[in-house]
């Protein structure tokens, strides 16, 4: 069953030279385009409320990204390219729709795609907004603000770090709250926003999670054994491996030094448990709290300073001629635009005018 859409949102199947997928639209066809990129274990559905709040004269565009929702299941993510496949998919969609320059907004994994877009295609964007984005250095396996690897094989990042029971229950369409630590509903309500908040469209957002493509070639992807703690290192397929710092390459430096620098709005939740300097889904934090045995200690494997890494990279972006604004939305978690849409929209709409 298709996930219902809000009034005014239309869903179309769009085929670009790279992928066929569901794309949500809102606003006049000749409006100023705003591209919305969703996060991990979700789909374009997560952006609908903000799309419907766009000012008159704007056109919202939100695709289901590769490995999620109604994207072509035969198309896999080559994680050795980092977020490259998803960035190239976004550009191919814009080309197919006939858009040369757009505003872009990305949440979580979508924010990681935005970093890559601003390194590879900066001239295509009027402004950029990142909401609780992954660190530009990737997720897991680094130990300081410069993104220094904890181990040469980036152990503790990639597909092997995802709770296998959570992924299995996603694949089974499990909507229950049994064993909430692995229940998709429990994880969503415990980590995607700050409890006790529950969104009005809880069922649709849960359906969006359950629509992810699950398996060793998709979410969470494959992994390899490691002699380094915690015993797993990244594989080569799927979005979680694509987020590994192993595959970041030189794009952070290219992002910082790109000749065209759109203004960036960085919004994060004060109580985000996923993207944080003490993330509860990252092995450095979990080890330091005693949840994973064998932790080698703070000097070897500290918690990844995700927020501090992002701020350091954006400071360098600004020092090289760019500009950014950091907004911390109080009493919100990993999805402040869902938790407090009116407050978020005030920051967002103001930023859209900062061309």
PyMOL commands that set and color helices and strands:
alter all, ss='L'
color gray80, all
select helices_A, chain A and resi 44-52+79-81+84-97+109-120+122-124+159-161+164-171+184-192+202-210+239-242+245-247+251-257+283-288+298-301+306-319+336-339+341-352
alter helices_A, ss='H'
color red, helices_A
select strands_A, chain A and resi 10-15+20-26+32-37+58-63+102-107+125-131+214-215+219-220+223-225+232-234+263-269+324-329
alter strands_A, ss='S'
color yellow, strands_A
deselect
rebuild
show_as cartoon
